[in-house]
Amino acid sequence: MTAVHRLHHRRSAPTAMMVTMDDGPQHGGKVLVLPPAPDAIELRHLRAFVAVAEELNFGRAATRLFVSQPALSRQIRSLERLVGCDLLRRSTHRVELTLAGDALLDRARRLLTDVDDAIFATRSVGGELERRLAAAWEPVNDLTAASPDLQALRDAGEQLHGQFEMAAGVSVRPVNAGGVPSLLLSPRPELTPTVLLLHGGGYVMGSAFGYRHLASALAAAADACVLVPDYRLAPEHPFPAAIEDAVRAYLWMLDSGVPAERIVLAGDSAGGGLALSVQATLRRQDLPQPGGTVLMCPGIDLSYEEELELPTEPQPALSITQLRSFAAAYLGEASPHDEVVNALCADVTGYPPMLIQAGTGDVLGKDAHRLAERATACGVEVQFELYPVTTHDFHVFWSFLPEAADALEQAGAFVRRVRARSVERSAGER
């Protein structure tokens, strides 16, 4: 097992050094002192320039920055006036960089990245990210304190996910995956689905529609097409309905011509436990296993016999009684120790490589640790990553939480490695 404790460190700006032929100490000034840039240059001017330079199209750049084309054009003209030269060459049907614009582009990118990093680091130290997490969880917090009915909790969960936009450049379309209504999310239309993402929600909440933002981030990070099935929820449809739907979606991917070893099963929270249930079911039915598994803050042990420390901030303080009620609604007559339900009770020998991610303050963090230990003992290739975050299922906050964005980038890299390994194996067999 490879345990990777990932701490988020901000990049520091590179320092310029002036080297002279004299080996002695240097006390003199610089030969060339650069004049300061005009104070009137604003970040919005640079962002406008970078967007147009990357898109080479004012319409797309305006859409990307959520401004009108006339406003964008005015910002570019202001920047050109302030620097004293043309940065873009425009014609009726074409936009090109001038030599001056080309010289500015990479430097402007670095400058904007450094500014963004500095602000992120400042907000993190100042508690802004914690406040945003608390604000996101607040509607759920309020409901859990009032012992709501299940539909109210479902609505609050959808509202939480509805706050977040999809990753840029990722398209979404509905599909019938083996009889299971699902969504396909892809950064490129020609890609076939190779990631099956099973959403969290304690088997009683969540939807493919609500999880579009997380699926789109994973699709962008992995450069892969992600299938998100709307599997049936308990208590209306208890065990094994969710597993049956997920298996049908997986078989649909195989029937689409995707080799099993190229598919990655992914899941967050209860979706992680469901991904492992799918693998146990595939083994029982003598069906091919996927090429890898990505488990994001997995919830696996539904017995809740292990002592849990339930924090109050920034995540909702779900009581043990509430967690057990969700598990009971899902399990029905099934045992929480059934090896299909609980991978901690199963022999996972022969399972494909796993990426397991958890937060140091994750209420279900023990499940991730125990799974990593058990899978390693069974000979499974395990990559276990811990992130210094205080909330369960932190991946859903990828749009503003740096650790979540880092974790999804690692998940994307894992998916790409599985794909590359499959390609190499296929080439070796030919």
N, C-alpha and C positions, 0 to 999 in steps of 0.2 A: 504494500500500500504506500502510495506517495501522498503524504499530508502536506498541503501547501497552505500556509498561513499568509493570506494576502492582505497587506495593509496598503491603503491608498496613499501614495505619496505624490504630491504635486511636482510637476516638472519645474526646475529652476531655469531662469533665463541664461543662455550662454554668455560668458564674459569674453570680451575682446582683449587680446594681449598685444603689446607692441614690443617686438624683440629688436635689440640693437647689437652691433658687432662688439661693443665694449662689454667685458665680463663684469665690470664693477657695478656698484649700485647706481641706479638711475635717479637723478633728482630733477632733471630738466623737464620742460613741458613737451606736449606733443607737437610734432612738426605741422600737422594739419588738424585744425580744430573745425569740426563740421558745424555749420550754422544750424540753430534750432529750427525745427519745422514750424510753420505758421500755427499760432495758437488756435486759429479759427477752424482747423481741420478737426472734424468730429468722427467718432467711431461709426456713426451711421453712414458717413461718406465712404469710409473704407469698406464697411460691410456691403454697401451698394455696389462699389467697384468690384469686389471679389465675386459677388453673386453674378454680375453681368459677365465678368471675365470667365467664370467657370461655365456658365450656361451659353454664352455667346448669343444670347437672345433676351431682349428686354422684357418680353411678355412672361417668359418662364421665371426670370429673376424677380420680377415684380410679384408674381404669385408666391414664390418661395419666401419673400420678405414681407408679404401681406401689406404691400403698398401699391399705389396706382403707378402706372407707367410714367405719367407726367412728373410725379413726385420723384420717382427713381431717376429720371433723366435730369431733373434739377440738381439732385445730389451729386451725380457724376459731373455735371458742368461746374458745380461749386468746387469740387475737388480738383478738377483740371485747372480752374482759375487760380486756386491757391498754390498748387505745385508749379504752375507756370508752363505746362505743356499738355499736349493731347495724349490721353491714355488709351482711348479707343478710336478706331476708325469705323465710321458708320456709313452704311448705304441703305438703299430701300429694302434689300433682301438679306443684308449680311452685316455682321458685327465682327470686327477683328481687333486684336491687341496691337498697339504700336510697340516699338522697341522700348519706349519709356514705360508703357503699361506692363510689358513683360518683365521689366526690371523691378517694378513695384509689386507684382502679384505675390510671389513667394514671401517677400518681406512682410507684406500686409497680412497674409495668412498667419505667419508666425506671431506677429504683433497681436492680432485678434485672439489667437489661441492663448498667448501668455496673459492677456487681459482677462479672458474668460476663466482660465485656471486660477488667477489671483482672486477673482470675485468668488468662485466656488470655494476656495480654501478659506477665505474670510468668512463667508456665510456659514461654513461648517464649524469653524472655531467659535463663531458668534452665536451658534445655536439655531440658525435659520432653518437648516435642514430638519432638525428635530421638530421645530414648530410646524413645518410643512407636513411631516409625517403625522403629527398629532392632529392637525387640521383635517387631513385625509381620512383618518380613522374616526374622527369625532362623531359622525352620524351613527356609525356602528356602535361606538362606545355608549352613546345615549340610549340606543335601543337595547343593548345587552343589559344595561343597568335596570331597564324597565321590564325585563322578561317578556319580549315581544312574541307575536306569533311568527311562524316560519316565513310567511309571505312578506311580512315587513322586513325581516332580515334579508331575504332574497332581493327585495327592492333596494335596500340600503347598499348591498354588495354591488349591484349593478350601477348604482349612482357613484360609488367609489371608483369603479373602473371607468365609468363614463367621463371622468375628469381628464383623462389622458388621451392625447392624440396618438395616432399610429405613426410608426417610423416613416420618414420621408422616402418616397420612391417605391413603396411597397403597395401592390394592388391587392384587392380582396374580391372574391367572388364565391357565391354559394355553389355547393355540389352535393349530390346524393352519393354518399360513400357506402355502398353495400346496403342501402336502405336506411342509413343513418344521416340525417340532415347535418351538414358540415360546412365549414368555410375553408377555402384555400387562400393562403397569403403568400405572395411571391414577389421578389424584387425584379424578376424577369419573366415575361409571359411564357417563354419556351421551356421553363424548368418543369420537370415532373416531381410530384410530391415525394420527398425522402425523409421528412420529419413528421412524426405523429405526436402532437402536443395534447396532453390530457389535462384539462384545467382543474384547479383546486376548488375548494368550497365545502369540504367535509362531506362530500357525496350528496348534499342536500341543497347546495347553492351553486351559482356560477353558470356561465353559458359561453358558447363559442363567440357570440356577438360581444359580450363584455370583455372577453380576453383577446380581442383583436389587437389591442396595443402591445401586449406582451408577445403574442405570436408574431407580430410584424417586426418587433425588435430582434427576435431570434432569427427570423427569416433574413433580415438585413445582415446580422452578424455572421450567419452561416452561409450567406449567398445560396439559400436553399428555399424550396417551396415547402411550406408548412401546412399540414392538414389538422384542423381543430374540429373534432366531432362534438355535436351537441348530444352527448350521451344522456340517457334517462336518469332522473334524479329520484332519490328516496325522499319521503316515505312512500310516494305514489308507486315507485318502481324500485323495490329493495334488491339486495344481492340475489342473483348475480347480474342484474340487468345492465349495470354500467360496464361490467367486464364484457358481456356479450356484445354490446354496442362497439366497444373499443376494439375487440377482436374482429368484428365485421369490417370496421374501417381499415384495420391493418391488412386483412385479406383483400380488400378492395385495392389497396396500394400494390399488393403482390400481383393481383389480376391485371393491373395497369401496366405490368411489365417491369416493375422496379425490383431488382434482386433484393432478397431479404437482408443480405449482409451490407447493403447500402442504406438501409433504413435505420433511423435513430428514434427510439421511444423517449419522449420527454414528458415531464409532469412536475407541477409545483404543488406543494402541500399534499392534500389528499390525492391529487393527480399523480404524484410520485408513487404513492402506495398503489394506485390503480395501474400504473405502468408495470410495476413488479407483479401484480396479479395477472396482467395480460401475459407476461412471460411464463408464469407458472401454468397458465391455461394452455399456452402454445405447447409447452412441454408435455402436458397430459394428453393433448390431442396429436402429438407427434408432428407438429408443424414447425417450419423453420423459424429460428430465433432471429431477431434483428441484429444489426451490426454493432449497436451500442445503446447506452441508456444515459440520459441526463436527468438527474434528480435534484430539484431545486427546493430546499427546505422540506424534504419529504416527510409526510405523516404516515407512519407504517403500522404502529402498534395501537389497535383500536380498543384494547382492553383497558388502557390507561391505568395499569397497575403500578407503573413506575411513578414515583413521586414527581410532580410537576411544580415548578416555581412559576407562578403566573404573575408577570409584571403588570403594572397599571399604565405605564406610559412607554412608548407612544401607541402601543397596540391595545385593542380592547381586552378587558380582563374577563375573558370567557371562563366561567367556572368549570370545575371538573364535572359537575352535574350536567351542564350544557353540552360539553364535549361528549360525554357518555350518551346523552340523548340523541345526538347526531349519529353516533356509531350504532346505537340500537335501531334507529330508523333505517339505517342502511343494511345492517346485518340480518334483521328479522330473526329467523331461527338458526342462522349460521353462527359458528363459534369464532370469536376474535382470534383464536389460536389456530384456526384452519390455515394450512400452509399456502393456500391460494389467497387468502385474505391478508396474511401476515408473513412477509418475507423473513422476519426475524425467527420464525418457527420452521422455515423451509431449508432444504438443501439446495443452495444456489450454485452448486458446482456446474461448470459449463456455461454459465451465463456470460453474455458478451461484456466487454469493458464498460465500466461505470464511471461517470463523473458525478460526484456527490458534493453539493454545495450547501452550506448552512451559515447562519449568523451566530456570533458569539452570544447574543442575547435572545436567541430563538427559543420560544417556549417549547418547541418540539425538537430542539437540537439533539437531545439524547438519542432519538430515533436515527438521526444521520450518523452519529458516532457508532452506535451499535451495529448499524447496517454495514458501515465501512469495515468494522472489525470482523463481522461474520463473513462478508463476501471475500475479504482477504484470506481468511482461514480456509475458505472453500476453493482458493486458487484463482479467484476472479481478479482481473486487472482493475484496480481501483485508483482513481484520482480523487482525493478528498481535499476540499478547499473550505477554509473558514474565513469569514469576512467580519470585520469589526462593526457590526450593526446591531441595533437593539430591538428590531422588530421581526416577527415571523413573516415569511413569504415576501422578503424585501425586494425580490426581483420585480414585482409589479410597479415599483417606484423608479424604474430605470430612467425615466425622462428627466429626473432632477437629482437622483441619489448616485454619486460617483461610484460607490461600491457595487450598486446594482448594475450599472452600465459595464463596469469591469467584469462582473460575474457573467453577464450575457455575452460579452466578447470572448471570454474563456469557453463558454458553452458553444458559441459559434465556431471557435477554433477546433473544439472536440468533434463537432459534426463534420467539419472539413477533413479532419484526420481519418475519421471512419470512412468517408467517401473516397479519400485517396488510397486507403488500405484496400478497399474493395476493388478499385481500378487496378491496382498493382497485382492483386490476386487473380483478377480476370485475365490480365495480360500474361501472367505466368502460366496460366492453364492453356493458353492458345498455342 
